[in-house]
Amino acid sequence: MGKVRQVLFDSLKESAVFAAVAVPVAYVLFLVIHIGVVDSFGFTLLVEACILMLIGGAMDITGTAAVRRFVSVISGGKVSPFAGAGRNVAAAAVFTVTGVILFLASLAVALVLSL
């Protein structure tokens, strides 16, 4: 249970950082493209969520034994298929959970705007 708490805590910290980054980006989009600040904030959160979930998924897939075996066959046996397999799972989980949190935040912004 300790690893799950650590992943959630790290994800919440990263979500706060990414949300803080989204605020000036939303303001710049407001000045340049003339769309609402809240609209561009929700869109920026959605784009960040998509990127983070893609990175987390890619990190998780590259850590599996099947992908490592495929890479070792392609590279002529230079990479051990089982050395370090599963090592990126915690880091991938942090990226993926952060992406989910940002997605839920962008959904909340969209729901508030629809009222």
Secondary structure, DSSP 8 states (H G I E B T S, - for coil): -HHHHHHHHHHHHHHHHHHHHHHHHHHHHHHHH---HHHHHHHHHHHHHHHHHHHHHHHHHHTSHHHHHHHHHHTTS-S-SSTTTTTTHHHHHHHHHHHHHHHHHHHHHHHHHH-
